[in-house]
Amino acid sequence: MRGSGIRSAVAAALALSALALAGCGGDDGGGEPAQEAASAEEEGTRLWFTAGEQFEPIPAGTEDEGPEGAVQELLDGPAERRRADGVPVETNIPEGASLRELNVEDDGTAVVKLSDEFSGGVPPDEGERSLDQQSDLDARVAQVTYTLTQFEGIESARVVSGRTVVEGKVDRQELAAPAGGPPKNLAATRKGPKLPGTRRIQKKLAKLRYLPKSAVDGVAGYQTEQAVIAFQSWEGLGRDGDVGPITAAALETARRPKPRKGGPSKRIEVHRERGVALLVKGGRTKRAIHISAGAPGTETPSGRYEVFRKELESWSVPFQTWLPYASYFNNGIAFHGYPEVPVFPASHGCVRVPAPEAPGVYRFAAIGTAVVVY
């Protein structure tokens, strides 16, 4: 069963407390057409690659390709494959993975035996996997499962990599968003102690737009730590979230972050190397927020975009995770809340936002809001 202890804990951690905004978005996180099974007769065989946190199915090399050929072509990777509009697609399956054997059992389960490369970089013991490692493996299995279950007579897949059974029987229903949405009222914010001098630091951070005024409470918690990291990142200081002598001195003379010149009056600037997003309105920075963009291999592409879809509770089918407060601006790439936002690029292409800041970014990123990624 996929609902293991690790997966339950992940779902709980990803839930933001007090989902107070009205629900937005009507599809399942990847766009309804991208998640429905393709009919080989009507549309030809498709391969389920990824783009950001969502699926991006594209036509296979030949329309009449069978299950074995489709899986091997999927394992070969997208290479120079692109969508019809020229947007490149990605894969989470490691290079070098190959198909050893594929048999369809009487109950419609395709038993897929793959080379060791398929599960490369992921510990065999589920209890030893990090959140990102589990998500990567989930995406690999989901790619294979969706590619196979488009074929008549195949209802599910069981993936074996080398001698390791990667997953039990998995079908599309098991990959769908859990009923009821993410758990409610489970805060993804660490509480901290009230320390002397904290309120003074918070007031400085708020004046510089790294912290909302509502967060000036004298509590040295997670939101304040993230604001300090954003300040340190923008000023080129060591990013540890602590206000030591160097950071304290810099706070005394710092000015509000300046956005780049030009561009729409209202926009979000994503500065990937600095790990900071600027919410800009009227040419001035309204908020500066610590973010984590795409990791090497799944980088958040630079360019100019617009927010085109918003989902309060978005579900990533490939990565089997909730993306709270998701504002999509480039295919399957979105701003979304996340419980842990490291000081290095770590996502699958999306822009991770600290949980306490996610509702504010969601409100700012109205449909049509410009997004510039540097």
C-alpha positions as CSV (number, residue, x, y, z in Angstrom):
1,M,0.0,0.0,0.0
2,R,1.4,3.4,-1.0
3,G,-0.1,5.2,2.1
4,S,2.9,4.4,4.3
5,G,4.0,6.2,7.4
6,I,6.5,8.3,5.4
7,R,3.9,9.4,2.9
8,S,1.4,10.3,5.7
9,A,4.0,12.4,7.4
10,V,4.9,14.1,4.2
11,A,1.2,14.9,3.5
12,A,0.8,16.3,7.0
13,A,4.0,18.4,6.7
14,L,2.9,19.9,3.4
15,A,-0.5,21.0,4.7
16,L,-0.6,24.7,5.6
17,S,-2.5,25.7,8.6
18,A,-5.7,27.7,8.2
19,L,-6.5,27.3,4.5
20,A,-8.6,30.4,4.6
21,L,-8.7,31.5,1.0
22,A,-11.6,30.5,-1.3
23,G,-10.8,27.5,-3.4
24,C,-9.4,28.1,-6.9
25,G,-8.7,25.9,-9.9
26,G,-10.9,23.2,-11.2
27,D,-8.5,20.5,-12.5
28,D,-6.2,18.0,-10.8
29,G,-3.0,19.9,-10.9
30,G,-1.7,18.8,-14.3
31,G,-4.6,19.9,-16.5
32,E,-7.4,17.4,-17.1
33,P,-6.2,16.3,-20.6
34,A,-2.7,15.5,-19.3
35,Q,-4.0,13.1,-16.7
36,E,-6.6,11.2,-18.7
37,A,-5.7,7.9,-20.4
38,A,-4.9,8.2,-24.1
39,S,-6.6,5.9,-26.5
40,A,-4.0,4.4,-28.8
41,E,-6.6,4.2,-31.6
42,E,-7.7,7.8,-31.3
43,E,-4.5,9.7,-30.3
44,G,-1.7,7.3,-30.9
45,T,0.7,6.1,-28.2
46,R,1.9,8.8,-25.7
47,L,4.9,8.9,-23.3
48,W,4.4,10.5,-19.9
49,F,7.3,12.9,-19.3
50,T,7.3,15.8,-16.8
51,A,7.4,19.5,-16.9
52,G,7.9,21.2,-13.5
53,E,5.8,19.3,-10.9
54,Q,3.2,17.9,-13.5
55,F,3.0,15.4,-16.3
56,E,3.6,16.4,-19.9
57,P,2.5,13.5,-22.2
58,I,3.8,13.7,-25.8
59,P,3.5,11.4,-28.8
60,A,5.7,8.4,-29.0
61,G,8.1,7.9,-32.0
62,T,5.6,5.6,-33.8
63,E,1.8,5.7,-33.5
64,D,1.4,1.9,-33.3
65,E,4.2,1.3,-30.7
66,G,3.3,-1.4,-28.2
67,P,3.9,-1.5,-24.4
68,E,7.5,-2.7,-24.5
69,G,8.5,-0.2,-27.1
70,A,6.7,2.7,-25.3
71,V,8.4,1.9,-22.0
72,Q,11.9,1.6,-23.6
73,E,11.3,4.9,-25.4
74,L,10.3,6.5,-22.1
75,L,13.4,5.1,-20.4
76,D,15.6,6.5,-23.2
77,G,14.5,10.0,-22.1
78,P,13.1,13.0,-23.8
79,A,16.4,14.0,-25.5
80,E,15.4,16.9,-27.7
81,R,11.7,16.2,-27.5
82,R,9.4,19.2,-27.1
83,R,5.8,19.9,-26.9
84,A,3.9,21.2,-29.9
85,D,4.6,24.8,-28.8
86,G,8.3,24.2,-28.4
87,V,8.5,23.9,-24.6
88,P,11.1,21.2,-23.7
89,V,10.0,18.2,-21.6
90,E,11.9,16.5,-18.8
91,T,12.1,13.1,-17.1
92,N,12.9,11.9,-13.6
93,I,14.1,8.5,-14.8
94,P,17.9,8.3,-14.6
95,E,20.0,8.0,-17.7
96,G,20.9,4.4,-18.6
97,A,17.8,2.7,-17.3
98,S,16.6,-0.1,-19.6
99,L,13.8,-2.6,-19.9
100,R,14.7,-6.2,-19.1
101,E,11.3,-7.8,-19.2
102,L,7.6,-6.9,-19.3
103,N,4.8,-9.4,-18.7
104,V,1.0,-8.7,-18.3
105,E,-0.7,-10.9,-15.7
106,D,-4.3,-12.1,-15.9
107,D,-5.5,-9.3,-13.6
108,G,-4.2,-6.6,-15.9
109,T,-1.0,-5.9,-13.9
110,A,2.1,-5.2,-16.0
111,V,5.2,-6.5,-14.2
112,V,8.0,-4.3,-15.4
113,K,11.5,-5.5,-14.7
114,L,14.0,-2.7,-15.2
115,S,17.8,-2.3,-14.8
116,D,19.3,-1.0,-11.5
117,E,19.8,2.5,-13.0
118,F,16.0,3.1,-12.6
119,S,16.2,3.2,-8.8
120,G,19.7,4.8,-8.8
121,G,20.3,7.4,-6.0
122,V,17.4,6.1,-3.9
123,P,18.0,3.9,-0.8
124,P,16.2,0.5,-1.1
125,D,14.8,0.9,2.4
126,E,11.9,3.3,2.3
127,G,12.6,4.4,5.9
128,E,16.0,5.7,4.9
129,R,14.7,7.9,2.0
130,S,14.5,11.7,2.2
131,L,11.4,13.5,1.1
132,D,13.0,14.5,-2.2
133,Q,14.3,10.9,-2.8
134,Q,10.9,9.5,-2.3
135,S,9.3,12.1,-4.5
136,D,11.8,11.3,-7.3
137,L,11.1,7.6,-7.1
138,D,7.3,8.3,-7.1
139,A,7.7,10.3,-10.3
140,R,9.6,7.6,-12.0
141,V,7.0,4.9,-11.1
142,A,4.2,7.3,-12.1
143,Q,5.8,7.9,-15.5
144,V,6.0,4.2,-16.2
145,T,2.5,3.5,-14.8
146,Y,0.8,6.2,-16.9
147,T,2.6,5.2,-20.0
148,L,1.6,1.5,-19.6
149,T,-2.0,2.0,-18.5
150,Q,-2.9,3.7,-21.8
151,F,-2.9,0.3,-23.4
152,E,-5.9,-1.9,-23.5
153,G,-5.7,-4.8,-21.0
154,I,-3.2,-3.0,-18.7
155,E,-4.8,-1.6,-15.5
156,S,-1.8,-1.3,-13.3
157,A,2.0,-1.7,-13.0
158,R,4.4,-3.3,-10.6
159,V,7.9,-2.0,-11.0
160,V,11.0,-4.1,-10.2
161,S,14.5,-2.5,-10.5
162,G,17.3,-5.0,-10.4
163,R,16.2,-7.3,-7.6
164,T,14.3,-4.7,-5.7
165,V,10.5,-4.4,-6.0
166,V,10.2,-0.6,-6.2
167,E,6.4,-0.6,-5.7
168,G,3.6,-2.9,-5.3
169,K,0.7,-2.8,-7.8
170,V,0.0,0.8,-8.8
171,D,-2.8,2.1,-10.9
172,R,-4.0,5.6,-11.9
173,Q,-6.5,5.6,-9.1
174,E,-3.8,5.2,-6.5
175,L,-1.8,8.1,-8.0
176,A,-4.8,10.5,-7.9
177,A,-5.2,13.2,-5.3
178,P,-6.2,11.8,-1.9
179,A,-9.9,12.3,-1.1
180,G,-10.6,15.3,1.1
181,G,-7.5,17.3,0.2
182,P,-4.5,17.9,2.5
183,P,-4.9,17.6,6.2
184,K,-6.3,20.8,7.7
185,N,-5.0,22.7,10.8
186,L,-1.6,21.1,10.7
187,A,0.9,24.0,10.9
188,A,4.0,23.7,8.8
189,T,5.6,26.5,10.9
190,R,8.0,26.0,13.7
191,K,7.2,28.0,16.8
192,G,10.1,29.8,18.5
193,P,10.9,31.4,21.9
194,K,10.5,35.0,22.8
195,L,14.0,36.4,23.0
196,P,15.3,39.8,23.9
197,G,15.9,42.0,20.9
198,T,13.8,39.9,18.6
199,R,11.0,42.5,18.1
200,R,13.6,45.2,17.2
201,I,15.1,42.9,14.6
202,Q,11.6,42.1,13.2
203,K,10.8,45.8,12.9
204,K,13.9,46.3,10.8
205,L,13.1,43.4,8.6
206,A,9.5,44.6,8.2
207,K,10.7,48.1,7.3
208,L,12.9,46.5,4.6
209,R,10.0,44.4,3.4
210,Y,11.5,41.0,4.3
211,L,8.8,40.4,6.9
212,P,5.1,41.5,7.1
213,K,4.2,43.9,9.8
214,S,1.7,41.3,11.2
215,A,4.7,39.0,12.0
216,V,6.3,41.5,14.4
217,D,5.5,39.6,17.5
218,G,8.8,39.2,19.4
219,V,8.9,35.4,18.7
220,A,12.0,34.0,17.1
221,G,10.1,31.5,14.9
222,Y,10.3,30.1,11.4
223,Q,8.9,33.0,9.6
224,T,11.5,35.4,11.1
225,E,14.2,32.9,10.3
226,Q,13.1,32.8,6.7
227,A,13.0,36.6,6.6
228,V,16.6,36.7,7.9
229,I,17.7,34.3,5.2
230,A,16.1,36.4,2.5
231,F,17.9,39.5,3.8
232,Q,21.3,37.6,4.0
233,S,20.7,36.2,0.5
234,W,20.0,39.6,-1.0
235,E,23.0,41.2,0.8
236,G,25.4,38.5,-0.1
237,L,26.0,37.3,3.5
238,G,26.2,33.8,4.9
239,R,22.8,32.3,4.9
240,D,22.1,30.7,8.2
241,G,19.0,32.5,9.5
242,D,20.8,33.8,12.6
243,V,21.4,37.5,13.3
244,G,25.0,37.5,14.3
245,P,27.3,40.5,14.4
246,I,27.8,40.7,10.6
247,T,24.0,40.4,9.9
248,A,23.1,42.8,12.7
249,A,25.5,45.4,11.3
250,A,24.2,45.0,7.8
251,L,20.6,45.5,9.0
252,E,21.6,48.9,10.4
253,T,22.5,50.4,7.0
254,A,20.5,48.2,4.5
255,R,17.9,49.6,2.2
256,R,14.8,48.0,0.7
257,P,15.7,45.6,-2.2
258,K,15.4,47.3,-5.6
259,P,13.8,45.5,-8.4
260,R,15.3,45.5,-11.9
261,K,14.5,48.6,-14.0
262,G,11.7,48.3,-16.5
263,G,9.0,45.7,-16.9
264,P,5.3,45.7,-15.8
265,S,4.4,47.8,-12.9
266,K,3.2,44.8,-11.0
267,R,5.3,41.7,-11.3
268,I,7.2,39.0,-9.4
269,E,10.9,38.8,-9.9
270,V,12.6,35.5,-9.2
271,H,16.3,35.8,-8.6
272,R,17.4,32.2,-8.7
273,E,21.0,32.6,-7.6
274,R,20.1,34.8,-4.7
275,G,17.2,32.6,-3.7
276,V,14.9,35.6,-3.4
277,A,11.6,36.5,-5.0
278,L,10.5,40.2,-5.1
279,L,6.9,41.1,-5.2
280,V,6.9,44.4,-7.1
281,K,4.1,46.9,-7.5
282,G,4.4,50.5,-8.8
283,G,8.1,49.8,-9.5
284,R,8.8,49.3,-5.8
285,T,9.4,46.1,-3.8
286,K,6.4,45.3,-1.6
287,R,7.9,42.1,-0.2
288,A,11.2,40.2,-0.5
289,I,10.8,36.4,0.2
290,H,13.3,33.6,0.5
291,I,12.6,30.9,-2.1
292,S,14.2,27.8,-3.5
293,A,14.1,27.3,-7.3
294,G,14.8,24.3,-9.5
295,A,17.7,22.0,-8.6
296,P,20.5,21.2,-11.2
297,G,18.9,19.2,-13.9
298,T,15.4,20.6,-13.3
299,E,16.2,24.3,-13.2
300,T,13.5,26.9,-13.2
301,P,13.8,28.3,-16.8
302,S,14.7,32.0,-17.0
303,G,12.4,34.2,-19.0
304,R,9.2,36.2,-18.8
305,Y,5.9,34.6,-18.0
306,E,2.4,35.3,-16.6
307,V,0.4,33.5,-13.9
308,F,-2.3,31.5,-15.8
309,R,-3.7,29.1,-13.3
310,K,-4.2,29.1,-9.5
311,E,-5.0,26.2,-7.2
312,L,-5.4,26.4,-3.5
313,E,-4.8,22.7,-3.1
314,S,-2.9,21.5,-6.1
315,W,-1.9,17.9,-6.4
316,S,1.3,16.7,-8.2
317,V,0.5,13.3,-9.7
318,P,4.1,12.5,-10.7
319,F,5.7,13.5,-7.3
320,Q,2.7,12.4,-5.2
321,T,2.7,15.6,-3.1
322,W,0.4,18.5,-2.3
323,L,1.4,21.9,-3.7
324,P,-0.5,24.3,-1.4
325,Y,-1.2,27.9,-2.7
326,A,0.0,27.1,-6.2
327,S,0.2,29.8,-8.8
328,Y,1.3,28.3,-12.2
329,F,3.2,30.6,-14.5
330,N,5.1,28.2,-16.9
331,N,3.4,25.0,-17.8
332,G,3.7,22.8,-14.7
333,I,6.0,25.3,-12.9
334,A,4.4,27.2,-10.1
335,F,5.0,29.2,-6.9
336,H,3.8,27.0,-4.0
337,G,4.1,26.6,-0.3
338,Y,6.5,24.1,1.1
339,P,7.4,23.2,4.7
340,E,11.2,23.4,4.2
341,V,12.9,25.9,1.8
342,P,16.7,25.3,1.8
343,V,19.3,27.9,0.9
344,F,20.1,26.2,-2.4
345,P,18.0,25.2,-5.5
346,A,16.2,22.0,-4.6
347,S,12.8,21.8,-6.4
348,H,11.7,20.0,-9.5
349,G,11.4,23.3,-11.4
350,C,8.9,25.1,-9.2
351,V,9.5,28.0,-6.9
352,R,9.2,26.9,-3.3
353,V,7.9,29.5,-0.9
354,P,8.0,29.2,2.9
355,A,4.7,28.0,4.3
356,P,3.9,31.2,6.3
357,E,4.6,33.3,3.2
358,A,2.6,31.2,0.7
359,P,-0.8,32.8,1.3
360,G,0.6,36.3,0.7
361,V,2.3,35.2,-2.6
362,Y,-0.9,33.5,-3.7
363,R,-2.9,36.7,-3.1
364,F,-0.4,38.8,-4.9
365,A,0.0,36.5,-7.9
366,A,-3.4,37.2,-9.6
367,I,-4.1,35.7,-13.0
368,G,-2.1,37.6,-15.5
369,T,0.5,38.8,-13.1
370,A,3.9,39.0,-14.8
371,V,6.7,36.8,-13.6
372,V,10.3,37.4,-14.6
373,V,12.8,34.7,-13.8
374,Y,16.5,35.8,-13.7
